[in-house]
Amino acid sequence: MAVALAVGAADFAGLARYGLFGSLRHREYLRRAEEQLRALHGQGVEVHLRVMEAGDYEDYCDALGLDPRLPAARVAYAGDPELAGEPFVYAGERLAELAPALLDDHRARVRMSVACAALLDAIGDDLAGQRRLAAVMRYVTAVYLALGEGAGEGCHLLTLRCHGPGEGEELTSAVDVRVAAGAVHPGGRDAEAFCVTLAAGVAAGGEGAVLLHGDPSTGPLVLGWALTGGRLRPMTAHEVFDELADDAERGLPFPPGMVPRPGFPLPGPPPPSGPASGPASAPPSAPPSGPQFPGPRDGGGPLG
């Protein structure tokens, strides 16, 4: 069963004009929604949740010719199969505790949907594109794991911004990377969104930057990699500082006491796209191993 929730007060107000919630106020609506969700969960019904945004709902109804005032439109919106990633499954939580995680999940879904569209546009939908997609996704997964392993123990923040050649649309993503006992823990939807966003930048031959903010307990270290022509290379410490300064101009906080460091070597890029040399059923060739870019000689190892 799929349920769309107007978690935010502004979205609730925008949607209330369609008479979707009767005379309920936002708090009353959330309380009743929680009662209904817990009752369904208690009966063993699996409920998939989606955040209901006023603007998104209106656009959805307009695109499909649905009357936004009708319950059928809300049901269709909640169960839209075009949603990115696996569904957010309700497990009996209180909505007050669940709301932040649900909103984070929703934002990751949106980033993933946008990045998926950019990725598929860059690689095409023919057989060569499918091979390219497999190679690029293997590559960015290897990069993600290498970033976690190189960061060392603790909880680190990975940020990414990238865009296609020229005036291509800018994509952004961020994920907390937890490393314990040498193992990189699953990052959930944010990790999926990060990998798909990086894949879009790589496949499009895009430009951008990846920054790794170290665990605060090991000091305010920040390492960086530049995405140039769809290829990652370690930044110099000066380039890391400049990237953080650019982020600050875009409204992001500048890390206090930040210590910029060159990025360490990452796995090599995926093979270039081109006509397949083997039979159509052959699997894509594995990306080359080992660093492929000349990085700073003091590229460094694990953070801290």
RAHU-V902661 format. One record per run of one state. SS is the DSSP state (~ for helix, > for strand, _ for the rest). FROM is the first residue (numbers start at 1). LEN is the number of residues. If there is no record, write none. Layout:
<<SS:FROM:LEN> <SS:FROM:LEN>>
This chain:
<<_:1:1> <>:2:4> <_:6:3> <~:9:8> <_:17:9> <~:26:17> <_:43:5> <>:48:4> <_:52:2> <~:54:11> <_:65:6> <~:71:8> <_:79:9> <>:88:2> <_:90:5> <~:95:29> <_:124:3> <~:127:25> <_:152:2> <>:154:10> <_:164:6> <>:170:11> <_:181:2> <>:183:2> <_:185:3> <~:188:16> <_:204:3> <>:207:7> <_:214:2> <~:216:3> <_:219:2> <>:221:8> <_:229:2> <>:231:4> <_:235:2> <~:237:13> <_:250:9> <>:259:4> <_:263:42>>
